[in-house]
Amino acid sequence: MATSRHTKRKKKTRRKILYTVLVISMLLLSGVIVFATNLSLQTKNATANMYEPLERDKVEETKSKYESAIAEDSAFTFLLAGIENQEGATYGRSDVIIVATINPKTEKISMVSIPRDSKVYIPDLGYEDKINHSYANGGINYTINAVEELLDLKIDYYVSTDFQGFEDIVDTVGGIEVDVPFTFKAQLTDSLKWKTFTEGTMDLNGNEALAYVRMRKTDPQGDMGRNLRQKDVIQEIINKGTSLSNITKIDDMIADVGNNVKTNIPTSQYLGLIKMYQNLKSSPIEQLQISGDDATIRGIYYFIPEEESIEEIQQQLKLNLDDFGQNAQSDLNKTKNVNNLTLGE
């Protein structure tokens, strides 16, 4: 009899445990459903505002090709444009233009920042001008066409953001930590107050981060130093934005930046992009630098890129789009060494 009661108590205990597990499972499942629904409802309008295909993306067969790049883990090209809006202007000007090639298979990212005063040929205008004037005349389509002409490289995806969008992104991920290379002062956009950036580790909010990446006049390395700071900040933003603690805030991020960010990346690719970067975030970003000369033409300052430097960067970026890019890079270095030896003789 005692054994029978013991067996019954044991069965009741098992039923209670099973019931508890089922309840917890249902609660977790409900939470996931609620989160997914909330994400869908809150970000629908924001993502609709953000999505702006290029003119060529509107051609159906081209659009389908671009949409498949991230999903298939293929190497792709990416352009980031930081836009300085001007009162009364239709488009504003591109203060920052960064091009990256991203290869998930070789786990490598190569990046180059194009100085905004670079004198380049702008196909849609039919003449040479500062590259930041391409955006001022025709928006992102003109800019991408000019960049493709300069680098002989097809741009798959782009993201453009104005200063407010940049600040919102930094604030939404909870600010960023940077390693300031030297002490300097820079003016904040909103208050116009001067902020001192002290050499060493600093925590920055959005407004401070914007001043940090824009400053170039007192940088000992000029544009090169500015480009390195921009690269570090972008990497920190992506690292924080794709961290597990911030993935649940993705709806807030999209809602915050919806009116200030434009991209041709389809919404369906966002999570795939985050997942891909999780595998790449520990990989160092290869920073490429355009060499050139300063020039004043009819009273206007220009940066004149060296043809040899452009050709080398073209080659480096294209190598990273090749799944066998590491081997190709080794061959390229061997060729350079042979050429150097020949010149030395």
Sequence and secondary structure as in RCSB ss.txt:
>XXXX:A:sequence
MATSRHTKRKKKTRRKILYTVLVISMLLLSGVIVFATNLSLQTKNATANMYEPLERDKVEETKSKYESAIAEDSA
FTFLLAGIENQEGATYGRSDVIIVATINPKTEKISMVSIPRDSKVYIPDLGYEDKINHSYANGGINYTINAVEEL
LDLKIDYYVSTDFQGFEDIVDTVGGIEVDVPFTFKAQLTDSLKWKTFTEGTMDLNGNEALAYVRMRKTDPQGDMG
RNLRQKDVIQEIINKGTSLSNITKIDDMIADVGNNVKTNIPTSQYLGLIKMYQNLKSSPIEQLQISGDDATIRGI
YYFIPEEESIEEIQQQLKLNLDDFGQNAQSDLNKTKNVNNLTLGE
>XXXX:A:secstr
 HHHHHHHHHHHHHHHHHHHHHHHHHHHHHHHHHHHHHHHHHHHHHHHHHB   TGGGSHHHHHHHHHHHHTT  
EEEEEEEEE  TT SS EEEEEEEEEEETTTTEEEEEE  TTBEEEETTTTEEEETHHHHHHHHHHHHHHHHHHH
HT    EEEEEEHHHHHHHHHHTT EEEEESS EEEE TTT  EEEE SEEEEE HHHHHHHHH  TT TTTHHH
HHHHHHHHHHHHHHHHTSHHHHTTHHHHHHHHTTTEEE S GGGHHHHHHHHHHHTTS EEEE   EEEEEETTE
EEEEE HHHHHHHHHHHHHHTSTTHHHHHHHHHHHHHHHHHHHH 
